Amino acid sequence: MSQSPAFRPLPFLAEAHSEPLPGLRLQRLRRAALEARERFVQEGPVAAVATCELVTFPYPAQFAFSGAALSPAPYVMMTNRMQVVQFVDAKGERRTLLFNPSDYERGVAAPFYHALRERYGGFVSDKLMSTRHGTVQSHLASLGLTPADVDYLAFDHLHIQDLRGWLGGDGVSAYFPRAKLLVQRAEWEMVKDLHPMQTVWFVPGGADIPAERVVLLDGDTWLGVGAAILSTPGHTRGNMSLAVATSREVFVVSENGVATESYTPLLSAIPGVRRFAEHMGWEVVLNGNTREDSLSQYSSMVVEKLFAGHSAVEGAFINFHPSSLLTSHLLSPGLAPTIVLPAPNFGDVRPTPASRRAA
Ligand SMILES: [Zn+2]
């Protein structure tokens, strides 16, 4: 496996994560998240970030708000998004990271989505129930980037991902000539030996990429000025979130919540969500398709909430930008998001200098 010495651990959080009792761990994580955030923003903003919409697809309504939303619709619609992030690392180099560059054409081979296609037919599930906004390739081209400009790929977790088209393996040639996958060690070890209750969400063989393309992360990782990976386990063992500082705010991206209101459920206008949160005494509502460790996922969402803070444009809401964003659709009445924050875009994305691109 590759090592990247230019990253640093994000301070305060690792110690809090190591507390074994879940209630005490949450208390300690709250303090640590605020301390880490303060240190993080002191270094200044990221160089650039762009948000790109990939595909809108159906997702079981019962999962989106842990069963809280009251609607007869079996599916909600979600829009997958990718962030292109450029940050200056500890060596002073500007690096390009793609966060959640889903290769959705390969991803439909995951057993869960395969079953959806079987049930509704390829035409319905692909044409009627899905909308393609652009591919990773087309978005990079419109930002003026080539595949050789990309240093790193990372995903909040590896459900539905097939990495072979991007990084090579199994006789497939790599689209990105020099990019490396940043992944939590816990996630990488897990995908190599899945439990039967996990298998439905994974593309068979999707993680069979060359070992030299993989950089293993151990917990919270400070990538460079204004960019960090937060360890946010629960949904999967090695789940992680992207945190970015711009000149006016911090935002966090993951799939732990499907909308910003997942972090402020008392402000949700979706029928059932506010009452559910009041009844349960929850301050966040989980996107709950896998319940591997719901206590950890809840605590991870509190970390995300405190680290992101409030939106600069919609101050009552948390500056959380879901990687799978709940999207209004005729097929899911009553399940439109209460609010959608403007997608994060900041600074100017630039190509990598030719000397490094060839390296
Ligand atoms: Zn997932």
Boltz pocket constraint, residues with backbone or C-beta under 6 A from the ligand:
constraints:
  - pocket:
      binder: B
      contacts: [[A, 157], [A, 159], [A, 201], [A, 235], [A, 255], [A, 289]]
      max_distance: 6.0
